[in-house]
Amino acid sequence: MADQLPAAPRLPAAQWTQRADLAELVAALGADNVRWVGGAVRDTVLGVDVHDIDAATPLEPQDVINRLEAIGVRTIPTGIDHGTITAIVSGSNVEITTLRHDVSTDGRRATVKYASDWRDDASRRDFTINALYAHPESLEISDYFGGLDDLENRRVRFIGDARQRIREDHLRILRYFRFQTRFGSQLDEDAESACADLAETLKGLSRERVGWELQNLLALPDPSETVARMHKLHVLQVVLPETGKHEIAQLAKLIAAEKAAGLEPDAMRRLAALLPALPPIAAAVTTRLRLSRSQRSRLSCVAGRDMRDSENPQALVYREGKDCAIDRLLLTGADPSVIMGWDAPDLPLKGGEIVRRGVAAGPAVARILHAVETRWLEEGFPDKARVSTILDEELAQE
């Protein structure tokens, strides 16, 4: 009797694979024309919650659109130039991409052609753990490059030659370190060496892409070891030249303080830790990375920290807002618990009341209001009666 071939691996049972809306989508496209791919497959194998579902198909985008619209499923051409449409279904949207292979790449973008072979599509992906495909009905996993073994060994490995894959898309350097932080424990020497050797290629990327990837990395539970290794390999210096050994150590201390305070990871707070406490530097970094106006404001505020912040943390909340105050206290080694459940009150005094007391509208009103506010903060936010007394005292000095 001939030896039986080992059974093909299958995707573990998961709630998302049993969704009725996905079954309708598969029926419309044909089960043999769909494979779940990428993060949803990887995370299900690891027993991690799945948030985004991607599918691959040999069908061309217009055929996908026509088949889905025929059953009343709306589609959005989110990446139609590269073969991707988004299906709007009840459970969560699904990105469906036609199988592709690269025609040419320049490190920033790729010219692709549609393909019909699943392996061709898998070969253009970045890491082995992201090139896992699962049949929607049998849940049989197609693993072309040893991704399942790499998941088991907690290793992030490029598909094929690491240097070639990075030359195709320079952002893969930062993606490697993010995925290594999430899934890796065993370092891949070839990947590490390639990232170090080609770090300068990151300068050719759009700053938005770099900024977004940095935020994704810093939002992970504890990226401190990875960031330190990026600095040692001279990768971090290419995208954050402002960061030195002091800031690397500061990030590790911040993450420990966040955990002690029961705070969730925060990418902007951690980015602030990687920058010197100088508002002009924070402003320059936010401009370079094309961060939002609110992110710029927050980083600049945190960069203004000093050791005196802990002397009156409630006043810090009043002047700078709670998010910035918590960030500044954490980064200066102070305990933020005193303000975490506290909301700053409003000053029980308006300029109009000062005018009614006989002060002409103008600079004098602003000066008196500021003087009253300063004493109110110093005294710990006393009530309106005390504020009236303080106002009397300030008016008597005019």
Backbone hydrogen bonds in HBPLUS format (Angstrom, degrees):
<---DONOR---> <-ACCEPTOR-->    atom                        ^
c    i                          cat <-CA-CA->   ^        H-A-AA   ^      H-
h    n   atom  resd res      DA  || num        DHA   H-A  angle D-A-AA Bond
n    s   type  num  typ     dist DA aas  dist angle  dist       angle   num
A0141-ILE N   A0009-PRO O   2.80 MM 132  5.57 174.6  1.80 150.0 150.4     1
A0011-LEU N   A0139-LEU O   2.69 MM 128  5.18 158.7  1.73 148.4 154.8     2
A0017-THR N   A0014-ALA O   3.22 MM   3  5.65 133.7  2.44 107.2 118.0     3
A0018-GLN N   A0015-GLN O   3.07 MM   3  5.50 156.2  2.13 111.6 119.2     4
A0019-ARG N   A0016-TRP O   3.31 MM   3  5.40 168.0  2.33 110.3 110.7     5
A0023-ALA N   A0019-ARG O   3.13 MM   4  6.44 150.7  2.22 144.1 152.6     6
A0024-GLU N   A0020-ALA O   3.04 MM   4  6.33 150.5  2.13 148.3 155.3     7
A0025-LEU N   A0021-ASP O   3.16 MM   4  6.37 152.4  2.24 136.8 144.0     8
A0026-VAL N   A0022-LEU O   2.90 MM   4  6.16 162.6  1.93 152.4 156.4     9
A0027-ALA N   A0023-ALA O   2.95 MM   4  6.13 158.5  2.00 145.1 151.2    10
A0028-ALA N   A0024-GLU O   3.05 MM   4  6.25 151.5  2.14 144.6 151.6    11
A0029-LEU N   A0025-LEU O   3.10 MM   4  6.41 152.0  2.19 148.4 155.6    12
A0030-GLY N   A0026-VAL O   2.67 MM   4  5.58 144.5  1.79 152.2 163.0    13
A0033-ASN N   A0030-GLY O   2.78 MM   3  5.23 156.1  1.84 117.2 125.4    14
A0034-VAL N   A0031-ALA O   3.38 MM   3  5.52 163.8  2.41 109.2 109.7    15
A0035-ARG N   A0056-ALA O   3.07 MM  21  5.35 139.9  2.23 148.3 153.4    16
A0056-ALA N   A0035-ARG O   2.88 MM  21  5.35 156.8  1.93 151.9 159.6    17
A0036-TRP N   A0134-ALA O   2.87 MM  98  5.03 152.4  1.95 155.7 149.6    18
A0134-ALA N   A0036-TRP O   2.78 MM  98  5.03 154.8  1.84 144.1 151.4    19
A0037-VAL N   A0054-ASP O   3.10 MM  17  5.71 162.9  2.13 138.1 138.6    20
A0041-VAL N   A0038-GLY O   3.14 MM   3  5.64 121.8  2.50 110.5 123.3    21
A0042-ARG N   A0038-GLY O   2.96 MM   4  6.15 175.6  1.96 160.9 162.3    22
A0043-ASP N   A0039-GLY O   2.78 MM   4  5.75 170.4  1.79 151.2 154.6    23
A0044-THR N   A0040-ALA O   3.15 MM   4  6.04 147.4  2.26 131.1 139.8    24
A0045-VAL N   A0041-VAL O   3.02 MM   4  6.25 159.5  2.06 154.6 159.6    25
A0046-LEU N   A0042-ARG O   3.12 MM   4  6.43 146.8  2.24 142.6 152.0    26
A0047-GLY N   A0043-ASP O   2.93 MM   4  6.01 111.7  2.40 132.8 149.6    27
A0048-VAL N   A0043-ASP O   2.71 MM   5  4.85 159.0  1.76 155.2 152.3    28
A0047-GLY N   A0044-THR O   3.08 MM   3  4.91 147.2  2.19  95.5 105.6    29
A0095-GLU N   A0053-ILE O   3.26 MM  42  6.71 153.2  2.33 155.6 157.4    30
A0055-ALA N   A0095-GLU O   2.78 MM  40  6.15 155.5  1.84 164.7 167.5    31
A0097-THR N   A0055-ALA O   2.95 MM  42  6.34 162.4  1.98 150.5 153.2    32
A0057-THR N   A0097-THR O   3.07 MM  40  6.25 142.0  2.22 146.8 147.6    33
A0099-LEU N   A0057-THR O   2.80 MM  42  5.74 147.7  1.90 145.3 149.4    34
A0063-ASP N   A0060-GLU O   2.98 MM   3  5.45 122.5  2.32 113.9 128.4    35
A0064-VAL N   A0060-GLU O   3.06 MM   4  6.38 156.3  2.12 153.9 161.4    36
A0065-ILE N   A0061-PRO O   2.88 MM   4  6.17 163.8  1.90 156.8 160.9    37
A0066-ASN N   A0062-GLN O   2.90 MM   4  6.09 164.3  1.93 147.4 151.6    38
A0067-ARG N   A0063-ASP O   2.98 MM   4  6.14 164.4  2.01 151.0 155.0    39
A0068-LEU N   A0064-VAL O   3.00 MM   4  6.17 159.2  2.04 152.6 158.3    40
A0069-GLU N   A0065-ILE O   2.88 MM   4  5.99 164.1  1.90 155.0 160.0    41
A0070-ALA N   A0066-ASN O   3.06 MM   4  6.13 139.8  2.23 138.9 149.0    42
A0071-ILE N   A0068-LEU O   3.06 MM   3  5.46 147.6  2.16 106.9 115.9    43
A0073-VAL N   A0068-LEU O   2.92 MM   5  5.10 162.7  1.95 144.4 138.7    44
A0072-GLY N   A0069-GLU O   3.06 MM   3  4.80 161.8  2.09 101.0 105.0    45
A0088-ILE N   A0074-ARG O   2.89 MM  14  5.46 177.6  1.89 165.3 164.5    46
A0076-ILE N   A0086-THR O   2.88 MM  10  5.10 148.6  1.98 140.6 150.8    47
A0078-THR N   A0076-ILE O   2.81 MM   2  5.53 137.0  2.00 107.3  94.4    48
A0086-THR N   A0076-ILE O   2.82 MM  10  5.10 166.2  1.84 151.9 156.7    49
A0079-GLY N   A0084-THR O   3.02 MM   5  4.55 151.0  2.11 136.1 134.7    50
A0082-HIS N   A0079-GLY O   2.85 MM   3  5.56 149.3  1.95 120.8 129.8    51
A0084-THR N   A0079-GLY O   2.90 MM   5  4.55 170.7  1.91 119.9 117.2    52
A0083-GLY N   A0080-ILE O   3.08 MM   3  4.74 165.9  2.10  99.8 102.9    53
A0098-THR N   A0083-GLY O   2.95 MM  15  5.19 156.0  2.01 137.4 142.5    54
A0085-ILE N   A0096-ILE O   2.95 MM  11  5.45 161.9  1.98 152.0 156.1    55
A0096-ILE N   A0085-ILE O   2.80 MM  11  5.45 173.4  1.80 173.4 174.6    56
A0087-ALA N   A0094-VAL O   2.77 MM   7  5.17 167.1  1.79 158.2 156.7    57
A0094-VAL N   A0087-ALA O   3.05 MM   7  5.17 159.5  2.10 143.3 149.8    58
A0115-ALA N   A0099-LEU O   2.77 MM  16  5.03 156.2  1.83 118.8 120.7    59
A0101-HIS N   A0113-LYS O   2.92 MM  12  5.63 145.2  2.04 156.4 166.7    60
A0113-LYS N   A0101-HIS O   2.98 MM  12  5.63 160.6  2.02 161.1 166.8    61
A0103-VAL N   A0111-THR O   2.65 MM   8  5.39 169.9  1.66 161.2 160.0    62
A0104-SER N   A0111-THR O   3.27 MM   7  5.17 155.0  2.34 133.0 137.1    63
A0111-THR N   A0104-SER O   2.77 MM   7  5.17 167.5  1.79 154.5 158.5    64
A0106-ASP N   A0109-ARG O   3.25 MM   3  6.01 148.1  2.35 157.9 167.3    65
A0107-GLY N   A0168-GLU O   3.15 MM  61  4.49 127.5  2.44 119.7 113.7    66
A0170-HIS N   A0107-GLY O   2.85 MM  63  5.10 159.7  1.89 130.1 132.8    67
A0121-ASP N   A0117-ASP O   3.31 MM   4  6.70 156.1  2.37 148.1 153.9    68
A0122-ALA N   A0118-TRP O   2.94 MM   4  6.25 156.3  2.00 148.3 155.5    69
A0123-SER N   A0119-ARG O   2.88 MM   4  6.04 149.9  1.97 150.3 157.5    70
A0124-ARG N   A0121-ASP O   3.32 MM   3  5.73 154.4  2.39 107.1 113.9    71
A0125-ARG N   A0122-ALA O   3.13 MM   3  5.53 164.7  2.16 114.2 118.9    72
A0159-ILE N   A0126-ASP O   3.02 MM  33  6.04 154.0  2.09 149.4 147.5    73
A0130-ASN N   A0127-PHE O   2.98 MM   3  5.37 154.1  2.04 111.0 119.3    74
A0128-THR N   A0157-ARG O   3.01 MM  29  6.02 159.5  2.06 169.1 175.6    75
A0131-ALA N   A0128-THR O   3.15 MM   3  5.22 164.9  2.18 106.9 111.0    76
A0133-TYR N   A0142-SER O   3.13 MM   9  5.05 168.6  2.14 142.6 146.2    77
A0142-SER N   A0133-TYR O   2.66 MM   9  5.05 161.1  1.69 151.3 158.3    78
A0135-HIS N   A0140-GLU O   2.98 MM   5  5.38 160.3  2.02 145.2 148.9    79
A0139-LEU N   A0135-HIS O   2.88 MM   4  4.68 133.8  2.09 124.6 135.5    80
A0150-ASP N   A0146-GLY O   3.14 MM   4  6.39 154.8  2.20 145.5 153.0    81
A0151-LEU N   A0147-GLY O   2.86 MM   4  6.13 148.6  1.96 146.0 154.5    82
A0152-GLU N   A0148-LEU O   3.00 MM   4  6.26 158.7  2.05 146.4 151.9    83
A0153-ASN N   A0149-ASP O   2.91 MM   4  6.14 147.8  2.02 145.0 154.1    84
A0155-ARG N   A0150-ASP O   2.84 MM   5  4.93 164.2  1.86 144.2 148.6    85
A0154-ARG N   A0151-LEU O   3.14 MM   3  4.90 157.4  2.19  97.8 104.4    86
A0185-SER N   A0154-ARG O   2.72 MM  31  5.29 157.0  1.77 149.5 141.8    87
A0186-GLN N   A0154-ARG O   3.00 MM  32  5.93 164.9  2.03 148.6 153.1    88
A0165-ARG N   A0161-ASP O   3.03 MM   4  6.32 159.2  2.08 156.0 162.1    89
A0166-ILE N   A0162-ALA O   3.01 MM   4  6.26 152.1  2.09 148.8 156.2    90
A0167-ARG N   A0163-ARG O   2.92 MM   4  6.15 154.8  1.99 146.3 153.5    91
A0168-GLU N   A0164-GLN O   3.06 MM   4  6.32 139.3  2.23 141.8 152.2    92
A0169-ASP N   A0165-ARG O   3.30 MM   4  6.61 145.7  2.43 138.2 145.8    93
A0169-ASP N   A0166-ILE O   3.12 MM   3  5.13 120.3  2.49  95.9 110.1    94
A0172-ARG N   A0169-ASP O   3.04 MM   3  5.85 164.2  2.07 121.7 126.7    95
A0173-ILE N   A0170-HIS O   3.14 MM   3  6.06 171.7  2.14 124.5 126.7    96
A0174-LEU N   A0171-LEU O   3.05 MM   3  5.59 116.9  2.46 111.9 124.0    97
A0175-ARG N   A0171-LEU O   3.05 MM   4  6.35 161.3  2.08 151.3 157.3    98
A0176-TYR N   A0172-ARG O   2.83 MM   4  5.80 148.7  1.93 136.5 143.9    99
A0177-PHE N   A0173-ILE O   3.36 MM   4  6.76 158.4  2.41 145.9 149.6   100
A0178-ARG N   A0174-LEU O   3.02 MM   4  6.31 153.6  2.10 147.4 155.2   101
A0179-PHE N   A0175-ARG O   2.86 MM   4  6.05 169.1  1.87 157.5 160.0   102
A0180-GLN N   A0176-TYR O   2.79 MM   4  5.92 151.2  1.87 148.4 157.7   103
A0181-THR N   A0177-PHE O   3.02 MM   4  6.12 148.0  2.13 137.2 144.6   104
A0182-ARG N   A0178-ARG O   3.08 MM   4  6.42 153.5  2.16 145.9 152.8   105
A0183-PHE N   A0179-PHE O   2.79 MM   4  5.80 171.9  1.80 156.5 159.0   106
A0184-GLY N   A0180-GLN O   2.88 MM   4  4.37 139.9  2.04 114.2 124.5   107
A0192-GLU N   A0188-ASP O   2.98 MM   4  6.26 166.2  2.00 160.7 164.9   108
A0193-SER N   A0189-GLU O   2.93 MM   4  6.02 164.2  1.96 149.2 153.6   109
A0194-ALA N   A0190-ASP O   2.98 MM   4  6.10 158.5  2.03 144.4 150.6   110
A0195-CYS N   A0191-ALA O   2.95 MM   4  6.14 161.1  1.99 152.3 157.1   111
A0196-ALA N   A0192-GLU O   3.06 MM   4  6.28 157.3  2.12 146.6 152.7   112
A0197-ASP N   A0193-SER O   2.91 MM   4  6.10 164.7  1.94 152.8 157.0   113
A0198-LEU N   A0194-ALA O   3.01 MM   4  6.04 149.9  2.10 147.1 154.1   114
A0201-THR N   A0198-LEU O   2.98 MM   3  5.67 155.3  2.04 120.2 127.4   115
A0202-LEU N   A0199-ALA O   3.01 MM   3  5.83 166.6  2.02 124.4 128.5   116
A0203-LYS N   A0200-GLU O   3.13 MM   3  5.87 162.9  2.16 118.0 122.5   117
A0204-GLY N   A0201-THR O   3.07 MM   3  5.72 162.1  2.10 116.8 122.1   118
A0205-LEU N   A0202-LEU O   3.17 MM   3  5.57 169.8  2.18 115.1 118.2   119
A0210-VAL N   A0206-SER O   3.26 MM   4  6.63 159.8  2.30 149.5 155.1   120
A0211-GLY N   A0207-ARG O   2.80 MM   4  5.96 165.0  1.83 151.9 156.4   121
A0212-TRP N   A0208-GLU O   2.88 MM   4  6.04 160.2  1.92 150.4 155.7   122
A0213-GLU N   A0209-ARG O   3.05 MM   4  6.19 160.0  2.09 144.8 150.0   123
A0214-LEU N   A0210-VAL O   2.93 MM   4  6.15 156.7  1.98 151.9 158.5   124
A0215-GLN N   A0211-GLY O   3.02 MM   4  6.23 157.2  2.08 146.4 152.3   125
A0216-ASN N   A0212-TRP O   3.02 MM   4  6.30 155.8  2.08 146.6 153.1   126
A0217-LEU N   A0213-GLU O   3.03 MM   4  6.27 153.2  2.10 145.2 152.1   127
A0218-LEU N   A0214-LEU O   2.90 MM   4  6.13 168.4  1.91 155.3 158.2   128
A0219-ALA N   A0215-GLN O   2.98 MM   4  6.03 132.9  2.21 143.5 154.6   129
A0220-LEU N   A0217-LEU O   3.19 MM   3  5.71 166.1  2.21 114.9 119.1   130
A0227-VAL N   A0223-PRO O   2.88 MM   4  6.08 165.9  1.90 164.3 168.5   131
A0228-ALA N   A0224-SER O   2.98 MM   4  6.15 157.2  2.03 147.6 153.9   132
A0229-ARG N   A0225-GLU O   2.95 MM   4  6.19 150.8  2.04 143.5 151.6   133
A0230-MET N   A0226-THR O   2.82 MM   4  6.13 153.9  1.89 153.0 160.7   134
A0231-HIS N   A0227-VAL O   3.01 MM   4  6.27 148.4  2.11 143.5 151.5   135
A0232-LYS N   A0228-ALA O   2.96 MM   4  6.25 155.0  2.03 144.0 151.1   136
A0233-LEU N   A0229-ARG O   2.90 MM   4  6.11 148.5  2.00 148.3 156.4   137
A0235-VAL N   A0230-MET O   2.82 MM   5  5.07 159.9  1.86 165.6 162.1   138
A0236-LEU N   A0230-MET O   3.18 MM   6  5.22 164.1  2.21 105.6 109.8   139
A0234-HIS N   A0231-HIS O   3.03 MM   3  4.95 157.7  2.08 102.8 109.3   140
A0238-VAL N   A0235-VAL O   3.09 MM   3  5.63 148.2  2.20 112.3 120.7   141
A0239-VAL N   A0236-LEU O   3.08 MM   3  5.54 128.7  2.35 109.7 121.4   142
A0240-LEU N   A0236-LEU O   2.69 MM   4  5.63 158.9  1.73 168.2 175.7   143
A0243-THR N   A0240-LEU O   3.11 MM   3  5.83 170.6  2.12 124.1 127.0   144
A0248-ILE N   A0244-GLY O   3.04 MM   4  6.35 151.9  2.13 150.1 158.8   145
A0249-ALA N   A0245-LYS O   3.04 MM   4  6.28 161.4  2.07 150.5 154.1   146
A0250-GLN N   A0246-HIS O   2.91 MM   4  6.13 145.2  2.03 140.3 151.3   147
A0251-LEU N   A0247-GLU O   2.95 MM   4  6.20 146.4  2.06 146.4 153.0   148
A0252-ALA N   A0248-ILE O   3.43 MM   4  6.80 160.1  2.47 145.5 149.0   149
A0253-LYS N   A0249-ALA O   3.10 MM   4  6.42 158.3  2.15 149.3 155.1   150
A0254-LEU N   A0250-GLN O   2.89 MM   4  6.08 155.5  1.95 147.8 154.8   151
A0255-ILE N   A0251-LEU O   2.98 MM   4  6.24 164.3  2.00 157.2 160.0   152
A0256-ALA N   A0252-ALA O   3.16 MM   4  6.38 156.5  2.22 144.7 150.7   153
A0257-ALA N   A0253-LYS O   2.93 MM   4  6.19 151.6  2.01 145.6 154.0   154
A0257-ALA N   A0254-LEU O   3.01 MM   3  4.95 112.2  2.48  92.6 109.3   155
A0258-GLU N   A0254-LEU O   2.76 MM   4  6.08 153.8  1.83 155.9 163.7   156
A0259-LYS N   A0255-ILE O   3.09 MM   4  6.30 162.6  2.12 146.3 150.0   157
A0260-ALA N   A0256-ALA O   3.03 MM   4  6.28 158.0  2.08 145.2 151.3   158
A0261-ALA N   A0257-ALA O   2.98 MM   4  6.15 144.1  2.11 144.6 153.8   159
A0262-GLY N   A0258-GLU O   2.98 MM   4  6.10 109.4  2.50 138.5 155.9   160
A0263-LEU N   A0258-GLU O   2.93 MM   5  5.04 166.3  1.94 149.0 147.5   161
A0262-GLY N   A0259-LYS O   3.11 MM   3  5.04 154.2  2.18  99.7 107.7   162
A0270-ARG N   A0266-ASP O   3.10 MM   4  6.31 157.3  2.15 151.9 158.5   163
A0271-LEU N   A0267-ALA O   2.82 MM   4  6.04 146.6  1.93 145.0 155.1   164
A0272-ALA N   A0268-MET O   2.93 MM   4  6.14 154.8  2.00 145.5 151.9   165
A0273-ALA N   A0269-ARG O   3.12 MM   4  6.47 141.0  2.28 135.7 146.0   166
A0274-LEU N   A0270-ARG O   3.24 MM   4  6.55 132.8  2.47 136.1 147.4   167
A0274-LEU N   A0271-LEU O   2.99 MM   3  5.12 133.6  2.21  98.9 112.0   168
A0275-LEU N   A0272-ALA O   3.13 MM   3  5.30 163.3  2.16 108.7 112.3   169
A0278-LEU N   A0276-PRO O   2.75 MM   2  5.54 137.9  1.92 107.8  94.2   170
A0281-ILE N   A0278-LEU O   2.97 MM   3  5.55 129.0  2.24 118.8 131.3   171
A0282-ALA N   A0278-LEU O   3.21 MM   4  6.55 160.6  2.25 152.9 158.9   172
A0283-ALA N   A0279-PRO O   2.92 MM   4  6.13 160.7  1.95 156.7 161.6   173
A0284-ALA N   A0280-PRO O   3.01 MM   4  6.19 154.2  2.08 140.4 147.2   174
A0285-VAL N   A0281-ILE O   2.96 MM   4  6.21 158.4  2.01 154.2 159.4   175
A0286-THR N   A0282-ALA O   3.01 MM   4  6.24 164.5  2.04 152.7 156.6   176
A0287-THR N   A0283-ALA O   3.08 MM   4  6.24 151.5  2.17 144.3 151.9   177
A0288-ARG N   A0284-ALA O   2.94 MM   4  6.13 160.5  1.98 146.2 151.9   178
A0289-LEU N   A0285-VAL O   2.88 MM   4  6.05 159.7  1.92 155.3 160.0   179
A0291-LEU N   A0286-THR O   2.96 MM   5  5.10 161.7  2.00 149.2 153.5   180
A0290-ARG N   A0287-THR O   3.21 MM   3  5.04 156.5  2.27  98.7 105.4   181
A0296-ARG N   A0292-SER O   2.90 MM   4  6.15 155.5  1.96 150.1 157.2   182
A0297-SER N   A0293-ARG O   2.96 MM   4  6.20 158.9  2.01 148.1 153.4   183
A0298-ARG N   A0294-SER O   3.00 MM   4  6.20 157.7  2.05 144.7 150.5   184
A0299-LEU N   A0295-GLN O   2.97 MM   4  6.16 170.5  1.98 154.2 156.3   185
A0300-SER N   A0296-ARG O   3.00 MM   4  6.11 160.5  2.04 149.3 154.9   186
A0301-CYS N   A0297-SER O   2.99 MM   4  6.13 152.5  2.07 142.7 150.4   187
A0302-VAL N   A0298-ARG O   2.92 MM   4  6.19 167.0  1.94 156.9 159.6   188
A0303-ALA N   A0299-LEU O   2.92 MM   4  6.03 147.2  2.03 141.4 150.9   189
A0304-GLY N   A0301-CYS O   3.03 MM   3  5.37 152.3  2.11 106.6 115.3   190
A0305-ARG N   A0302-VAL O   3.16 MM   3  5.60 151.8  2.24 121.4 120.9   191
A0309-ASP N   A0306-ASP O   3.10 MM   3  5.93 170.9  2.11 126.2 128.9   192
A0311-GLU N   A0308-ARG O   2.98 MM   3  5.42 160.4  2.02 115.4 121.8   193
A0315-ALA N   A0312-ASN O   3.11 MM   3  5.45 120.0  2.49 106.1 119.7   194
A0316-LEU N   A0312-ASN O   3.17 MM   4  6.53 146.5  2.29 145.3 155.3   195
A0317-VAL N   A0313-PRO O   3.01 MM   4  6.37 149.0  2.11 144.9 152.0   196
A0318-TYR N   A0314-GLN O   2.99 MM   4  6.33 160.2  2.03 149.3 154.6   197
A0319-ARG N   A0315-ALA O   2.96 MM   4  6.18 156.8  2.02 148.3 153.8   198
A0320-GLU N   A0316-LEU O   2.83 MM   4  5.75 161.0  1.86 150.7 156.4   199
A0321-GLY N   A0317-VAL O   2.78 MM   4  4.62 146.4  1.89 129.4 134.4   200
A0325-ALA N   A0321-GLY O   3.03 MM   4  6.13 158.3  2.08 149.1 156.1   201
A0326-ILE N   A0322-LYS O   2.88 MM   4  6.04 167.0  1.90 159.3 161.1   202
A0327-ASP N   A0323-ASP O   3.03 MM   4  6.24 164.1  2.05 150.2 155.0   203
A0328-ARG N   A0324-CYS O   2.87 MM   4  6.08 163.3  1.90 154.5 158.6   204
A0329-LEU N   A0325-ALA O   2.96 MM   4  6.15 160.0  2.00 151.5 156.8   205
A0330-LEU N   A0326-ILE O   2.98 MM   4  6.14 166.8  2.00 153.8 157.4   206
A0331-LEU N   A0327-ASP O   2.97 MM   4  6.15 160.4  2.01 150.7 156.2   207
A0332-THR N   A0328-ARG O   3.05 MM   4  6.14 127.1  2.34 137.3 149.5   208
A0332-THR N   A0329-LEU O   3.25 MM   3  5.22 139.2  2.43  95.0 106.3   209
A0334-ALA N   A0329-LEU O   2.75 MM   5  4.84 149.6  1.84 157.8 151.6   210
A0333-GLY N   A0330-LEU O   3.17 MM   3  5.19 161.2  2.21 103.4 107.7   211
A0339-ILE N   A0336-PRO O   3.06 MM   3  5.85 158.5  2.11 123.3 128.9   212
A0342-TRP N   A0339-ILE O   3.17 MM   3  4.91 166.6  2.19 107.0 108.5   213
A0349-LEU N   A0347-LEU O   2.78 MM   2  5.51 143.5  1.91  97.3  90.3   214
A0353-GLU N   A0350-LYS O   3.17 MM   3  5.72 135.6  2.38 110.2 119.8   215
A0354-ILE N   A0351-GLY O   3.09 MM   3  5.23 120.8  2.46  98.4 112.8   216
A0355-VAL N   A0351-GLY O   3.07 MM   4  6.45 153.6  2.14 150.4 158.0   217
A0356-ARG N   A0352-GLY O   2.94 MM   4  6.23 154.0  2.01 145.4 152.5   218
A0357-ARG N   A0353-GLU O   3.15 MM   4  6.40 123.5  2.49 132.3 146.1   219
A0357-ARG N   A0354-ILE O   3.05 MM   3  5.05 137.9  2.24  94.5 107.0   220
A0359-VAL N   A0354-ILE O   3.45 MM   5  6.11 160.9  2.49 141.6 141.2   221
A0358-GLY N   A0355-VAL O   2.89 MM   3  5.33 153.1  1.96 116.9 119.3   222
A0365-VAL N   A0362-GLY O   3.10 MM   3  5.66 127.5  2.39 114.0 125.4   223
A0366-ALA N   A0362-GLY O   3.42 MM   4  6.83 159.5  2.47 150.0 155.4   224
A0367-ARG N   A0363-PRO O   2.91 MM   4  6.13 157.1  1.96 152.3 158.9   225
A0368-ILE N   A0364-ALA O   2.97 MM   4  6.17 162.8  2.00 150.7 154.5   226
A0369-LEU N   A0365-VAL O   2.89 MM   4  6.02 163.7  1.91 152.1 157.4   227
A0370-HIS N   A0366-ALA O   2.96 MM   4  6.08 155.8  2.02 143.3 149.8   228
A0371-ALA N   A0367-ARG O   3.01 MM   4  6.24 153.7  2.08 143.2 150.5   229
A0372-VAL N   A0368-ILE O   2.93 MM   4  6.19 161.6  1.96 155.6 159.7   230
A0373-GLU N   A0369-LEU O   2.94 MM   4  6.09 162.8  1.97 148.1 153.4   231
A0374-THR N   A0370-HIS O   2.91 MM   4  6.09 158.4  1.96 148.7 154.1   232
A0375-ARG N   A0371-ALA O   3.20 MM   4  6.46 162.6  2.23 146.9 150.4   233
A0376-TRP N   A0372-VAL O   2.87 MM   4  6.06 154.9  1.93 150.8 159.0   234
A0377-LEU N   A0373-GLU O   2.92 MM   4  6.17 155.2  1.98 151.8 157.2   235
A0378-GLU N   A0374-THR O   3.01 MM   4  6.26 161.8  2.05 146.7 152.0   236
A0379-GLU N   A0375-ARG O   2.92 MM   4  6.09 144.0  2.05 145.9 154.6   237
A0381-PHE N   A0376-TRP O   2.91 MM   5  5.27 155.6  1.97 154.8 156.4   238
A0380-GLY N   A0377-LEU O   3.06 MM   3  5.21 159.8  2.11 106.0 112.2   239
A0387-VAL N   A0383-ASP O   3.08 MM   4  6.41 154.5  2.15 148.6 156.7   240
A0388-SER N   A0384-LYS O   2.91 MM   4  6.18 151.3  2.00 149.8 156.5   241
A0389-THR N   A0385-ALA O   3.16 MM   4  6.52 150.6  2.25 142.8 150.5   242
A0390-ILE N   A0386-ARG O   2.89 MM   4  6.24 157.8  1.94 151.1 157.4   243
A0391-LEU N   A0387-VAL O   2.86 MM   4  6.12 154.4  1.92 147.8 155.0   244
A0392-ASP N   A0388-SER O   2.93 MM   4  6.22 156.1  1.98 145.8 151.9   245
A0393-GLU N   A0389-THR O   3.03 MM   4  6.34 158.3  2.08 150.4 155.6   246
A0394-GLU N   A0390-ILE O   2.94 MM   4  6.27 152.1  2.02 148.5 156.4   247
A0395-LEU N   A0391-LEU O   2.85 MM   4  6.05 161.5  1.88 156.8 161.9   248
A0396-ALA N   A0392-ASP O   2.98 MM   4  6.13 145.1  2.11 143.7 153.2   249
A0397-GLN N   A0394-GLU O   3.11 MM   3  5.32 144.2  2.24 100.5 110.8   250
A0398-GLU N   A0395-LEU O   3.10 MM   3  5.25 156.1  2.16 103.7 111.2   251
